[in-house]
Amino acid sequence: MTAYTVTATPGGASVTVPGTDRSALLTGLVNGTTYTLTVTATNLVGDGPVSGPSLPVVPTVSGGLAAVTPVRILDTRVGVAANPTSTILPAGGSVRIRVAGVAGSPVPAGASSVAANLTVLAGGSPGHLEVVGTSSSLINFAPRQTVANVAVLRLDSDGSVRLRNAASGPVHVIVDVQGYVSTSAQERWHALSPTRLVDTRAGVTANPRATPLGPGESLEVAVAASTTVDSPVAEGAAAAALRLTVVGQTRIGHLTVSDGAATTASALNFVPGAPVGNLALARLSPTGRVIVTNHSAGTVHLVIDAVGEAVAAGSNWTPVTPMRLFDTRVGTVANARATAIAPYETVRIQVAGGTGTSVPTGATAAGVNVTVTGSTAAGWVATAATGIPTVPVVNFSRGQTLAGFTVQSVAADGTVMLRNGSAGTVHVVVDAMGYTAP
């Protein structure tokens, strides 16, 4: 071979490299546009046939991850300024959500992604929400269930994102912005080893409270390190990624989290019964604290684990089109396993590098959505870069299909450990949503 030519469709942008090369840099593409690539090989006789098209790829800009005081930008029950639609999302229907550069949204024009809490008020049918054009679930729900999950979603070139209701019945959808990715953002992501900051069942050093939150009660939580607070979150950090879990809740309700500014945007929804968790990208007050409020008529115990921070010396965030990395029901290209995870089993999954993943070699962490289904006993699933994972990403009941999002550090070989913390078997699905890299 004397040369290889790579060509993008649409647009026809191309690059030719010597036949000894095994990679090529293709420039001149438009961020947010979906392309496929073909390769033509050349030798002394001439050009060979054009290859078949690659899987779709979407060029995008990496940037900093800025947190904001949570703001509601979609509520299909009543409509809001950014998106005034007040129509329930029908079965199989989609909604285009205006996010960046619009009145009523804190996300500036030019942002490449939005970090948001998605809440579904389901009707009589089970199902899930997905980004239009993908088959990766963002949030799973049962009939007549109110459930929430955080996601970092890549925005289209016009600053919007389109979600589809993959259920046989209608649902109401709420979207609350917690942050965004932009080249103008000063903060960068830094993953942390999960560290417990709050446990109202027993108390911890950073926050010694050991009694449940009462109805309507707010709790000021010390998050960032200081002379009086022992925390892995750096002093002066702009934001922290917090895993919120409620335990022993006695009534239906939700939590809000803010830096002290008023907000009605929910961070976690719950009903009486089993523990429920969710991730929150929380903007910190000037003193490194957040306010957590129990919006219910009952008491709740609260557990908070710090899993990441937004600081000056961190990694850039790059969004990707959601891609399935792991599915124990059928197997994937990246991870061939097609059997349920046994009770208390820990497995290693390939996340970065190799065939079948959109997370490249050298990524420091990956934003992944973890979905559990077909569980035969109640429990949890946790992830960690190495060792035995202990901090849950998803808490589930027997037979429940439920998703949880996390930004997980990856090991040097691009793998992540995943543990089934239940006495039964469970199927697990992992979808990549983005990654961080220097």
TIMAR-143258 format. One record per residue (C-alpha): residue number from 1; x, y, z. Coordinates in nm, 4 decimals, decimal comma, padded with zeros to 6 digits. Layout:
! residues N
 firo       px       py       pz
  NUM        X        Y        Z
...
***
This chain:
! residues 438
 firo       px       py       pz
    1  00,0000  00,0000  00,0000
    2  00,1227  00,3479 -00,0881
    3 -00,1603  00,5523  00,0654
    4 -00,4927  00,5499  00,2464
    5 -00,7678  00,8101  00,1942
    6 -01,0320  00,8694  00,4613
    7 -01,3528  01,0475  00,3501
    8 -01,6385  01,1819  00,5633
    9 -02,0080  01,1804  00,4693
   10 -02,1822  01,4235  00,4514
   11 -01,9610  01,7002  00,3169
   12 -01,6863  01,4933  00,1547
   13 -01,3990  01,6192  00,3723
   14 -01,1014  01,3857  00,3257
   15 -00,7395  01,3261  00,4162
   16 -00,4719  01,1049  00,2561
   17 -00,1876  00,9514  00,4561
   18  00,1072  00,7257  00,3613
   19  00,0449  00,3538  00,3338
   20  00,2617  00,2900  00,6394
   21  00,0279  00,4938  00,8640
   22 -00,2394  00,3279  01,0804
   23 -00,4308  00,6442  01,1765
   24 -00,5350  00,9710  01,0163
   25 -00,6419  01,3130  01,1436
   26 -00,9452  01,4473  00,9571
   27 -01,0132  01,8204  00,9957
   28 -01,2772  02,0588  00,8663
   29 -01,5779  01,8811  01,0201
   30 -01,8710  02,0554  01,1911
   31 -01,9218  01,9954  01,5630
   32 -02,2511  01,8274  01,6445
   33 -02,2919  01,6772  01,2963
   34 -02,3183  01,2990  01,2579
   35 -02,0694  01,1535  01,0073
   36 -01,9716  00,8142  00,8715
   37 -01,6221  00,7488  00,7361
   38 -01,4945  00,5363  00,4488
   39 -01,1392  00,4314  00,3581
   40 -00,9832  00,3799  00,0164
   41 -00,6469  00,2010 -00,0129
   42 -00,4005  00,2804 -00,2924
   43 -00,1095  00,0761 -00,4274
   44  00,1101  00,0985 -00,7414
   45 -00,1759 -00,0307 -00,9578
   46 -00,4238  00,2329 -00,8374
   47 -00,7152  00,2804 -00,5965
   48 -00,8970 -00,0139 -00,4447
   49 -01,2720 -00,0270 -00,3706
   50 -01,4221  00,2086 -00,1125
   51 -01,4775  00,0430  00,2232
   52 -01,8153  00,0170  00,3881
   53 -01,9107  00,3075  00,6175
   54 -01,7897  00,3229  00,9757
   55 -02,0201  00,3475  01,2739
   56 -02,1600  00,7034  01,3119
   57 -01,9270  00,9522  01,4799
   58 -02,0004  01,3039  01,6081
   59 -01,7126  01,5529  01,6463
   60 -01,7498  01,7800  01,9472
   61 -01,5552  02,0232  02,1625
   62 -01,4270  01,9256  02,5048
   63 -01,4409  02,1813  02,7831
   64 -01,4818  02,2583  03,1494
   65 -01,7764  02,1434  03,3580
   66 -01,9487  02,4360  03,5294
   67 -02,2156  02,3847  03,7966
   68 -02,5139  02,6166  03,8424
   69 -02,7901  02,6651  04,0951
   70 -03,0466  02,4120  03,9670
   71 -03,2981  02,5600  03,7186
   72 -03,6035  02,3911  03,5653
   73 -03,6022  02,4134  03,1851
   74 -03,8748  02,1617  03,0998
   75 -04,1965  02,0600  03,2736
   76 -04,4511  01,9062  03,0409
   77 -04,7215  01,9434  03,3086
   78 -04,7229  02,3252  03,3123
   79 -04,4512  02,4591  03,0788
   80 -04,1623  02,6893  03,1753
   81 -03,9893  02,9891  03,0170
   82 -03,7188  02,7977  02,8284
   83 -03,9618  02,5377  02,6938
   84 -04,3270  02,6429  02,7273
   85 -04,4717  02,3122  02,6058
   86 -04,7270  02,1756  02,8512
   87 -04,8313  01,8587  02,6701
   88 -04,7745  01,5076  02,8007
   89 -04,5190  01,3109  02,5959
   90 -04,7098  01,0375  02,4111
   91 -04,5998  00,6773  02,3655
   92 -04,3136  00,6733  02,1145
   93 -04,3192  01,0534  02,0978
   94 -04,0202  01,2851  02,1180
   95 -03,9612  01,6343  02,2504
   96 -03,6963  01,8851  02,1410
   97 -03,5662  02,0654  02,4487
   98 -03,4065  02,4063  02,4028
   99 -03,1091  02,4243  02,6377
  100 -02,8220  02,6584  02,5412
  101 -02,8513  03,0314  02,4796
  102 -03,2260  03,0625  02,5470
  103 -03,4163  03,2730  02,8000
  104 -03,4947  03,0806  03,1148
  105 -03,1891  02,8518  03,0895
  106 -02,8554  02,9068  03,2683
  107 -02,6663  02,7257  02,9890
  108 -02,4807  02,9732  02,7620
  109 -02,4762  02,9609  02,3838
  110 -02,1924  02,7442  02,2561
  111 -02,2110  02,4878  02,5375
  112 -02,1487  02,1340  02,4132
  113 -02,3344  01,9424  02,6866
  114 -02,5790  01,9865  02,9708
  115 -02,5731  01,8152  03,3105
  116 -02,9354  01,7693  03,4108
  117 -03,1625  01,5766  03,6418
  118 -03,4371  01,4008  03,4446
  119 -03,7609  01,3180  03,6240
  120 -04,0390  01,1045  03,4774
  121 -04,3951  01,0891  03,6078
  122 -04,5030  00,7650  03,4440
  123 -04,8486  00,6620  03,3358
  124 -04,9717  00,3054  03,3253
  125 -04,6876  00,1584  03,1192
  126 -04,3249  00,0702  03,1945
  127 -04,0502  00,2037  02,9697
  128 -03,7553  00,4368  02,9422
  129 -03,6386  00,7687  02,7984
  130 -03,3640  00,7777  02,5369
  131 -03,1849  01,0331  02,3235
  132 -03,3444  01,0371  01,9782
  133 -03,1373  00,8293  01,7359
  134 -02,9916  00,6003  02,0031
  135 -03,1157  00,2942  02,1873
  136 -02,9380  00,3688  02,5156
  137 -03,1748  00,4319  02,8060
  138 -03,1318  00,7407  03,0238
  139 -03,3986  00,6677  03,2822
  140 -03,6172  00,3601  03,3376
  141 -03,9600  00,3635  03,5007
  142 -04,2408  00,1342  03,6112
  143 -04,6143  00,2093  03,5787
  144 -04,7289  00,5089  03,7864
  145 -04,3779  00,5663  03,9192
  146 -04,1992  00,8977  03,9718
  147 -03,8278  00,8408  03,9208
  148 -03,5229  01,0594  03,8544
  149 -03,1728  01,0149  03,7138
  150 -02,8903  01,2534  03,6277
  151 -02,7329  01,2575  03,2805
  152 -02,4694  01,4615  03,0978
  153 -02,6173  01,4975  02,7493
  154 -02,4410  01,6094  02,4311
  155 -02,6231  01,9034  02,2704
  156 -02,7020  01,9277  01,9011
  157 -02,5425  02,2106  01,7006
  158 -02,8455  02,4339  01,7732
  159 -02,8021  02,3946  02,1511
  160 -03,0914  02,1524  02,1977
  161 -03,1384  01,7864  02,2847
  162 -03,4193  01,5564  02,1754
  163 -03,5604  01,2900  02,4062
  164 -03,7926  01,0045  02,3116
  165 -04,0474  00,8235  02,5269
  166 -03,9783  00,4544  02,4607
  167 -04,2889  00,3321  02,6426
  168 -04,6331  00,2163  02,5331
  169 -04,8009  00,4898  02,7357
  170 -04,7646  00,8679  02,7872
  171 -04,5355  01,0264  03,0486
  172 -04,4692  01,3706  03,1882
  173 -04,1038  01,4768  03,1840
  174 -03,9185  01,7321  03,3985
  175 -03,5626  01,8500  03,3256
  176 -03,3609  02,0458  03,5844
  177 -03,0216  02,1849  03,4785
  178 -02,7356  02,1330  03,7249
  179 -02,4456  02,2394  03,5010
  180 -02,2985  02,2482  03,1523
  181 -01,9832  02,1797  02,9517
  182 -01,8245  02,4708  02,7645
  183 -01,4824  02,5902  02,6498
  184 -01,5508  02,9082  02,8493
  185 -01,5983  02,7218  03,1795
  186 -01,3056  02,7631  03,4159
  187 -01,3643  02,4497  03,6230
  188 -01,2335  02,1075  03,5239
  189 -01,3396  01,7625  03,6441
  190 -01,1386  01,5696  03,9000
  191 -01,2631  01,2256  04,0055
  192 -01,2330  01,1280  04,3722
  193 -01,2259  00,7987  04,5557
  194 -01,5786  00,7848  04,7024
  195 -01,5773  00,9327  05,0529
  196 -01,8711  00,9487  05,2948
  197 -01,9514  01,3024  05,4067
  198 -02,2927  01,2508  05,5674
  199 -02,4700  00,9564  05,7313
  200 -02,7538  01,0674  05,9568
  201 -02,7908  00,7101  06,0859
  202 -02,4563  00,7217  06,2684
  203 -02,2774  01,0489  06,1922
  204 -01,9331  01,0991  06,0350
  205 -01,6413  01,3255  06,1163
  206 -01,7133  01,5898  05,8519
  207 -02,0835  01,6137  05,9448
  208 -02,1564  01,4460  06,2803
  209 -02,5365  01,4706  06,2715
  210 -02,6880  01,1320  06,3621
  211 -03,0644  01,1950  06,3512
  212 -03,3024  01,1889  06,0508
  213 -03,4188  01,5009  05,8690
  214 -03,7655  01,6025  05,9799
  215 -04,0535  01,7097  05,7546
  216 -03,9487  02,0168  05,5524
  217 -03,6146  02,0376  05,7339
  218 -03,2961  02,1718  05,5712
  219 -02,9465  02,0539  05,6551
  220 -02,6315  02,2562  05,5896
  221 -02,3660  02,0097  05,4726
  222 -01,9911  02,0798  05,4861
  223 -01,8481  01,9482  05,1568
  224 -01,5120  02,1159  05,0863
  225 -01,2081  02,0763  05,3077
  226 -01,1261  02,3486  05,5572
  227 -00,9458  02,3905  05,8879
  228 -01,2433  02,2254  06,0576
  229 -01,3657  01,9841  05,7856
  230 -01,1840  01,6690  05,6729
  231 -01,2915  01,6116  05,3124
  232 -01,1320  01,5017  04,9824
  233 -01,3111  01,7899  04,8085
  234 -01,0523  02,0662  04,7754
  235 -01,0889  02,3899  04,9637
  236 -01,2128  02,6466  04,7136
  237 -01,3700  02,3864  04,4814
  238 -01,6512  02,5365  04,2746
  239 -01,8683  02,2240  04,2803
  240 -01,8781  01,8619  04,3866
  241 -02,0389  01,5477  04,2517
  242 -02,2399  01,4014  04,5393
  243 -02,4068  01,0611  04,5543
  244 -02,7291  01,1179  04,7513
  245 -02,9091  00,8237  04,9133
  246 -03,2212  00,8319  05,1298
  247 -03,2842  00,5496  05,3755
  248 -03,5802  00,4763  05,6018
  249 -03,8027  00,7369  05,4393
  250 -04,1545  00,7374  05,5856
  251 -04,3483  00,9415  05,3286
  252 -04,3371  01,0288  04,9591
  253 -04,1233  01,3329  04,8740
  254 -03,8058  01,4699  04,7187
  255 -03,4779  01,6422  04,8071
  256 -03,3409  01,9698  04,6776
  257 -02,9720  02,0635  04,6868
  258 -02,8345  02,4145  04,6389
  259 -02,5528  02,6479  04,7331
  260 -02,7995  02,8484  04,9414
  261 -02,9853  03,0120  04,6545
  262 -03,3560  02,9336  04,6281
  263 -03,4454  02,6412  04,4013
  264 -03,7458  02,4157  04,3421
  265 -03,5538  02,1720  04,1203
  266 -03,5557  01,8200  04,2668
  267 -03,2333  01,6229  04,3084
  268 -03,3859  01,2950  04,4287
  269 -03,7428  01,1593  04,4392
  270 -03,8504  00,8898  04,6841
  271 -04,1414  00,6874  04,8219
  272 -04,1547  00,4914  05,1481
  273 -03,9590  00,1680  05,1351
  274 -03,6198  00,0675  04,9998
  275 -03,3195  00,3053  04,9770
  276 -03,3125  00,5363  04,6729
  277 -03,0079  00,7171  04,5310
  278 -02,9092  00,9704  04,2658
  279 -02,6049  01,1736  04,1653
  280 -02,6049  01,5528  04,1991
  281 -02,3605  01,8033  04,0493
  282 -02,3801  02,0526  04,3352
  283 -02,2523  02,4088  04,3180
  284 -02,0829  02,4973  04,6492
  285 -02,1291  02,8129  04,8544
  286 -01,8267  03,0405  04,9165
  287 -01,7715  02,8459  05,2400
  288 -01,7771  02,5082  05,0595
  289 -02,1226  02,3993  05,1713
  290 -02,4605  02,2958  05,0294
  291 -02,8136  02,3045  05,1675
  292 -03,0140  01,9797  05,1423
  293 -03,3892  02,0075  05,2089
  294 -03,6350  01,7264  05,2778
  295 -03,9533  01,8093  05,0863
  296 -04,1801  01,5503  05,2445
  297 -04,4237  01,5186  05,5325
  298 -04,2120  01,2423  05,6873
  299 -03,8615  01,1812  05,8123
  300 -03,5655  01,0568  05,6052
  301 -03,2145  00,9419  05,6804
  302 -02,9579  01,0915  05,4414
  303 -02,6299  00,9454  05,3150
  304 -02,3938  01,1571  05,0988
  305 -02,0743  01,0342  04,9303
  306 -01,8385  01,2714  04,7453
  307 -01,7271  01,1145  04,4136
  308 -01,5856  01,4113  04,2197
  309 -01,5110  01,7824  04,2189
  310 -01,4877  02,0778  03,9800
  311 -01,1516  02,2496  04,0255
  312 -00,9021  02,4497  03,8183
  313 -00,6486  02,1658  03,7790
  314 -00,8669  01,8844  03,6463
  315 -00,9617  01,7165  03,3188
  316 -01,1707  01,8343  03,0245
  317 -01,5099  01,6755  02,9599
  318 -01,5901  01,5386  02,6133
  319 -01,9470  01,4297  02,5360
  320 -02,0240  01,1305  02,3141
  321 -02,3354  00,9909  02,1528
  322 -02,4633  00,7288  02,4027
  323 -02,3049  00,3917  02,3271
  324 -02,3686  00,0510  02,4866
  325 -02,0530 -00,0963  02,6408
  326 -02,1840 -00,3819  02,8548
  327 -02,5046 -00,5861  02,8512
  328 -02,5143 -00,9147  03,0388
  329 -02,8359 -01,0148  02,8601
  330 -02,6795 -01,0398  02,5127
  331 -02,3147 -00,9277  02,5272
  332 -02,1532 -00,6405  02,3348
  333 -01,8500 -00,5907  02,1124
  334 -01,6559 -00,4283  02,3968
  335 -01,7620 -00,6870  02,6576
  336 -01,8846 -01,0258  02,5369
  337 -02,0269 -01,1514  02,8676
  338 -02,3908 -01,2584  02,8255
  339 -02,4779 -01,4071  03,1646
  340 -02,6294 -01,2463  03,4750
  341 -02,3953 -01,1315  03,7524
  342 -02,3968 -01,3747  04,0448
  343 -02,4688 -01,2776  04,4069
  344 -02,1919 -01,0534  04,5437
  345 -01,9843 -01,1074  04,2287
  346 -01,7368 -00,8424  04,1109
  347 -01,6624 -00,8235  03,7386
  348 -01,4146 -00,6230  03,5316
  349 -01,5565 -00,4418  03,2282
  350 -01,3721 -00,2696  02,9426
  351 -01,4719  00,0972  02,9249
  352 -01,1866  00,2895  02,7588
  353 -00,9829  00,1815  02,4567
  354 -01,0360 -00,1113  02,2259
  355 -01,3122 -00,2021  01,9844
  356 -01,6737 -00,1198  02,0618
  357 -01,6284  00,1777  02,2934
  358 -01,6475  00,5512  02,2289
  359 -01,4208  00,6211  02,5291
  360 -01,0596  00,6458  02,4056
  361 -00,7414  00,5121  02,5571
  362 -00,6015  00,7698  02,7989
  363 -00,9378  00,8803  02,9383
  364 -00,9155  00,9526  03,3116
  365 -01,2840  00,8869  03,3827
  366 -01,6016  00,7929  03,1991
  367 -01,9573  00,9151  03,2406
  368 -02,1671  00,5984  03,2350
  369 -02,5317  00,5157  03,2852
  370 -02,5712  00,1874  03,4746
  371 -02,9043  00,0043  03,4421
  372 -03,0073 -00,3014  03,6417
  373 -03,2875 -00,5360  03,5376
  374 -03,4116 -00,8854  03,6135
  375 -03,2862 -00,8837  03,9715
  376 -03,3893 -01,1789  04,1876
  377 -03,3253 -00,9995  04,5185
  378 -03,3041 -00,6414  04,6436
  379 -02,9597 -00,4823  04,6572
  380 -02,7256 -00,2428  04,4838
  381 -02,4647 -00,2190  04,2093
  382 -02,1420 -00,0231  04,2642
  383 -01,8418  00,0697  04,0495
  384 -01,4766  00,1516  04,1188
  385 -01,1567  00,1888  03,9177
  386 -00,9890 -00,0925  04,1105
  387 -01,0554 -00,3170  04,4070
  388 -01,3984 -00,4070  04,5480
  389 -01,6603 -00,1331  04,4819
  390 -01,8627 -00,0278  04,7870
  391 -02,0526  00,2957  04,7042
  392 -02,3749  00,2174  04,5132
  393 -02,4546  00,3684  04,1755
  394 -02,8000  00,2076  04,1746
  395 -03,0135  00,0798  04,4643
  396 -03,2874 -00,1580  04,3494
  397 -03,5738 -00,3761  04,4686
  398 -03,6372 -00,7309  04,3512
  399 -03,7471 -00,7351  03,9849
  400 -03,7001 -00,3583  03,9421
  401 -03,5491 -00,2021  03,6290
  402 -03,3659  00,1143  03,7357
  403 -03,0755  00,3312  03,6164
  404 -02,8090  00,5418  03,7842
  405 -02,5449  00,7757  03,6377
  406 -02,1893  00,8181  03,7584
  407 -01,8569  00,9617  03,6422
  408 -01,6205  00,6780  03,7213
  409 -01,2398  00,6831  03,7183
  410 -01,0920  00,4145  03,4940
  411 -00,7890  00,1970  03,5598
  412 -00,4704  00,2298  03,3558
  413 -00,5874 -00,0513  03,1259
  414 -00,9213  00,1241  03,0637
  415 -01,1282 -00,1073  03,2827
  416 -01,3760 -00,0513  03,5648
  417 -01,4798 -00,2911  03,8413
  418 -01,8541 -00,3512  03,8917
  419 -02,0071 -00,5346  04,1905
  420 -02,3484 -00,6876  04,2472
  421 -02,4227 -00,6123  04,6132
  422 -02,7245 -00,8394  04,6429
  423 -02,8029 -01,1973  04,7394
  424 -02,9574 -01,2618  04,3975
  425 -02,8525 -01,2517  04,0346
  426 -02,8949 -00,9368  03,8271
  427 -02,8482 -00,8273  03,4677
  428 -02,6536 -00,5021  03,4188
  429 -02,6340 -00,2650  03,1214
  430 -02,3681  00,0102  03,0944
  431 -02,3914  00,2961  02,8421
  432 -02,1123  00,5519  02,7829
  433 -02,2244  00,9183  02,7858
  434 -01,8888  01,0991  02,7852
  435 -01,5367  01,0982  02,9252
  436 -01,2703  01,3162  03,0821
  437 -00,9105  01,3511  02,9662
  438 -00,6259  01,5991  03,0268
***
